């Protein structure tokens, strides 16, 4: 049987690719990618020869493309799958093809690599022993609030991806639903303007209310635990002290006004 290689690619800094990924991308006869233009840049950066077949596999053609790629696997051709950044199938197209390959009895080999979840979790300073990755919240207010309510009682740290245009409303709704908890907003991870803002949800909501953000955003919110929830009208933390809101993981400015 053929092999489907699920290849994690850099989320920003192109140096964050593994030797193994470079080797596999250079060996497979078929490469399915979310955007062929983005993948060509990666191939060019590491002088990886273009495969015999370079196919588009994205959210708008996922079902049809998955069937075609599955047929290639059935013919004995190995296929590599990658998204624009991070892991295929994690808030990116990939699930249908991976499931189809497994159902057909093909070998699925995942090549570990860059992703935004773990870097954001570690940079947040919040507990990482157990966490829940929630992906992208719904865009509409009602579904988004219900989405947050599902984990209101969870003790696990919560990690979200979000559009830069909706960060403020996510923080606002999280404050209303979850209470004033410790949180972090990570912007442009691994890129030139990488930075992390840490604070209480109330302060972060006010901070981002009138700011234009560019680039990818990952939001980390503490689970339900007294240590990470601020109570009382005086706004004093239940326990401990939090670093200043302006503290960042780098000295580079992560927020650029439009």
C-alpha positions as a printed Julia matrix, in Angstrom:
258×3 Matrix{Float64}:
   0.0    0.0     0.0
   1.03   3.58   -0.55
   1.9    6.12    2.16
   0.26   9.44    2.91
   2.81  11.76    4.53
   1.2   14.49    6.64
   3.85  17.2     6.71
   3.93  20.08    9.21
   5.36  23.23    7.62
   6.64  26.5     9.17
   4.04  28.89   10.59
   6.16  31.91    9.72
   9.89  31.5    10.02
  10.96  29.23    7.17
  13.86  27.92    9.25
  11.34  25.98   11.33
  11.23  22.97    9.03
  12.74  19.6     9.79
  15.39  17.74    7.8
  12.93  14.9     7.5
  10.26  17.14    5.96
  12.75  18.5     3.41
  13.76  14.96    2.46
  10.2   13.66    2.1
   9.04  16.69    0.11
  11.9   16.05   -2.27
  11.15  12.34   -2.68
   7.37  12.03   -3.09
   5.9   11.9    -6.61
   2.73  13.71   -5.51
   2.4   16.78   -3.28
  -1.02  18.07   -2.23
  -0.98  21.54   -0.7
  -3.41  24.2     0.45
  -1.93  26.89   -1.8
   0.54  25.88   -4.49
   2.05  29.39   -4.53
   2.88  29.23   -0.81
   4.34  25.75   -1.11
   6.45  26.72   -4.14
   8.15  29.38   -1.97
   9.04  26.72    0.59
  10.35  24.39   -2.12
  12.44  27.2    -3.58
  13.85  28.19   -0.18
  15.34  24.7     0.27
  15.95  23.94   -3.43
  13.51  21.04   -3.22
  12.71  19.75   -6.71
   9.1   20.16   -7.72
   7.3   16.8    -7.59
   5.84  15.21  -10.69
   2.36  16.19   -9.49
   1.63  19.33   -7.47
  -2.04  19.45   -6.51
  -4.24  22.0    -4.75
  -6.11  20.7    -1.72
  -8.05  23.38    0.16
 -11.36  24.0     1.91
 -13.2   24.82   -1.33
 -12.27  21.6    -3.14
 -11.54  19.31   -0.2
 -14.11  16.62   -0.89
 -13.4   16.34   -4.61
  -9.63  16.62   -4.22
  -9.57  14.03   -1.41
 -11.27  11.5    -3.7
  -8.73  12.14   -6.46
  -5.74  11.89   -4.13
  -7.15   8.71   -2.56
  -7.27   7.23   -6.06
  -3.58   8.04   -6.52
  -2.81   6.26   -3.26
  -4.81   3.27   -4.48
  -2.57   3.24   -7.56
   0.47   2.89   -5.29
   1.72   6.48   -5.44
   2.99   8.04   -2.22
   1.53  11.46   -1.46
   2.68  14.26    0.83
   0.05  16.6     2.27
   0.83  20.06    3.64
  -1.1   23.21    4.46
   0.1   26.82    4.23
   1.39  26.65    7.81
   1.45  24.15   10.65
  -0.28  20.8    10.58
  -2.77  19.77    7.87
  -6.04  18.8     9.52
  -5.55  21.08   12.55
  -7.82  24.05   11.73
  -6.74  23.49    8.11
  -7.92  21.1     5.38
  -6.68  17.54    5.78
  -9.14  15.53    7.84
 -11.1   14.1     4.9
  -8.01  12.87    3.11
  -6.39  11.41    6.22
  -9.6    9.59    7.15
 -10.02   8.28    3.59
  -6.44   7.01    3.5
  -6.86   5.2     6.81
 -10.19   3.68    5.73
  -8.57   2.39    2.54
  -5.78   0.73    4.52
  -2.97   3.03    3.43
  -0.12   3.94    5.74
  -0.37   7.43    7.25
   2.89   8.9     8.5
   2.82  12.25   10.33
   5.98  14.34   10.18
   6.1   16.53   13.32
   7.03  20.16   12.98
   5.95  23.72   13.62
   2.57  24.69   15.06
   1.17  27.65   16.96
  -0.5   25.85   19.88
   2.52  24.79   21.92
   4.57  27.99   21.42
   1.58  30.12   22.46
   0.84  27.91   25.45
   4.42  28.07   26.7
   4.77  31.8    26.04
   1.55  32.52   27.93
   3.02  31.4    31.24
  -0.16  29.45   31.97
  -0.22  25.75   32.96
   0.6   23.43   30.09
   0.22  20.05   31.79
  -3.33  19.79   30.44
  -4.95  22.04   27.87
  -7.81  22.07   25.4
  -7.25  23.29   21.86
 -10.5   24.83   20.59
  -9.49  25.97   17.11
 -11.38  28.95   15.64
 -14.45  30.17   17.57
 -17.71  30.77   15.66
 -17.97  34.18   14.05
 -21.46  35.05   15.27
 -21.96  36.28   18.86
 -24.56  33.71   19.98
 -22.73  30.6    18.79
 -19.43  32.05   20.03
 -20.79  32.52   23.56
 -22.2   28.99   23.61
 -18.84  27.75   22.31
 -17.13  29.39   25.3
 -19.78  28.24   27.79
 -19.02  24.61   26.94
 -15.65  24.95   28.73
 -16.58  27.48   31.44
 -16.15  24.91   34.21
 -13.1   23.2    32.74
  -9.86  23.37   34.77
  -7.77  23.0    31.61
  -6.01  25.89   29.88
  -7.87  26.9    26.71
  -6.14  27.68   23.41
  -7.85  29.38   20.46
  -6.95  30.52   16.97
  -8.61  33.77   15.95
  -8.72  36.23   13.1
  -6.95  39.52   13.92
 -10.24  41.29   13.12
 -12.17  39.4    15.82
  -9.69  39.26   18.7
 -11.41  42.08   20.59
 -14.86  40.47   20.45
 -13.46  37.09   21.47
 -11.79  38.63   24.51
 -14.97  40.54   25.39
 -17.16  37.45   25.17
 -14.61  35.35   27.08
 -14.65  37.93   29.88
 -18.45  37.84   30.02
 -18.7   34.05   29.91
 -15.59  32.87   31.77
 -14.97  35.74   34.16
 -11.81  37.75   34.59
  -9.07  35.18   34.1
  -5.41  35.3    33.24
  -4.85  35.15   29.51
  -2.38  35.86   26.73
  -2.69  37.08   23.18
   0.13  35.81   20.95
   0.65  37.65   17.67
   2.72  36.65   14.64
   4.47  33.73   16.31
   7.95  33.02   14.85
   7.71  36.08   12.57
   9.48  39.46   12.59
   6.87  41.2    14.75
   6.27  38.28   17.11
   5.02  39.21   20.54
   2.84  38.13   23.46
   0.59  40.32   25.61
  -0.21  38.8    29.0
  -2.8   40.09   31.43
  -6.26  39.72   32.92
  -9.08  39.32   30.41
 -10.62  42.62   31.47
  -7.39  44.5    30.82
  -6.67  42.69   27.57
 -10.2   43.39   26.34
  -9.68  47.12   26.93
  -6.18  47.0    25.45
  -7.27  45.44   22.15
 -10.65  47.2    21.84
  -9.34  49.98   19.59
  -6.23  48.4    18.11
  -5.79  47.12   14.59
  -3.86  43.84   14.48
  -2.16  42.25   11.52
  -1.13  38.64   11.19
  -1.95  35.39   12.9
  -3.26  35.37   16.47
  -3.42  32.65   19.12
  -5.3   33.33   22.36
  -4.6   31.38   25.56
  -6.99  31.57   28.54
  -6.55  29.99   31.95
  -8.84  27.2    33.09
 -11.19  27.56   36.04
  -8.87  27.75   39.05
  -8.85  30.31   41.9
  -5.2   31.13   41.23
  -6.01  32.44   37.77
  -9.34  34.2    38.39
  -9.54  37.82   39.54
 -12.4   38.6    41.89
 -13.81  41.67   43.62
 -14.61  45.18   42.51
 -11.17  46.41   43.52
  -9.73  44.35   40.7
  -7.13  42.66   42.86
  -6.0   39.18   41.84
  -7.25  36.31   43.95
  -3.66  35.14   44.43
  -0.29  36.26   43.27
   0.68  39.05   40.93
   0.71  39.24   37.16
   3.55  40.68   35.06
   2.83  44.12   33.57
   0.47  44.06   30.59
   3.15  45.49   28.35
   5.5   42.57   29.0
   6.3   40.7    25.79
   8.42  37.72   24.91
  10.54  39.94   22.67
  11.31  43.62   22.53
   9.85  43.85   19.06
   6.5   45.59   18.79
   3.86  42.94   18.02
   1.0   45.34   17.24
   1.01  47.65   14.27
  -1.71  50.2    13.82
  -3.48  50.16   10.49
